[in-house]
Amino acid sequence: MTNPSLLSKLLESRYSGLLLVAFVIGLYILQTKVISPFVETVASSDVFQEESTFDGKDLSQMAALHCNHFVQDRLGASDTIEFTDSGHRVWQLSNGRYLVSSHVVERDASGQRKNIAFACNIHYTGGSQGDDPLRINWTLEGLELNRT
């Protein structure tokens, strides 16, 4: 720990004002010549760039289609549900992630129609177009169903 007598001597000396000015100038030089250029270099580097696994393509419609398949898997019997081509909203979040909001109409055993709103959070992982591209290229990260 600092000796209080040394600190008090430093504060009372005639060079204390000069030391304060030198300290402020030193901080200014450190900020402008070292810290700011370093921050600018890091900010302009690839560190903050998103990795594009989909080559800049807009996959919003594909995201909606794949979300429909995930909803169909969750609800089960495909002959009792109807998807519409309109009314869905798709947001591209970042790095191949999409949020899809839409609805589906389900018919129960008596033929009565019920709307089910859903929100689906999926991620396009890229990769090859194999035998089952739904399972290879898309990952379901969240699915919320709301029967109305």
Sequence and secondary structure as in RCSB ss.txt:
>XXXX:A:sequence
MTNPSLLSKLLESRYSGLLLVAFVIGLYILQTKVISPFVETVASSDVFQEESTFDGKDLSQMAALHCNHFVQDRL
GASDTIEFTDSGHRVWQLSNGRYLVSSHVVERDASGQRKNIAFACNIHYTGGSQGDDPLRINWTLEGLELNRT
>XXXX:A:secstr
   HHHHHHHHHSTTHHHHHHHHHHHHHHHIIIIIHHHHHHHHHSGGGS   TTTT   HHHHHHHHHHHHHHHH
  GGGEEE SSS EEEE STTEEEEEEEEEEE TT  EEEEEEEEEEEE      S HHHHHEEEEEEEEEE 
